Amino acid sequence: MSRINDVGGVQGFGMIEADQDEPPFHADWEAHVFALNGALIRHGIYQLDEFRDAIERLSPSQYLAASYYERWFLAIRTLLIEKGVFTEEELDDVHDR
């Protein structure tokens, strides 16, 4: 079964425009998500393959609407809930503050 991220051989997405001067992060929060993911993997909260799978399990509408690091954030959130580190309510409470 292919998922929304599996677009190998699919036509119609257009050319990929690569900007050689593009910064690795467009906003501070993206760098924070990148660092958080690395820390969680290094501390054994989840593995890289689990992280990749969590991104691939996003619904097609979520996947297509989210930016690259928004997908990372959603995957981290999913894994923290699945691993019992936080409940969904706890994460929603922090987000609402």
Secondary structure, 3 states (H helix, E strand, C coil): CCCCCCCCCCCCCCCCCCCCCCCCCCCHHHHHHHHHHHHHHHCCCCCHHHHHHHHHCCCHHHHHHCCHHHHHHHHHHHHHHHCCCCCHHHHHHHHHC
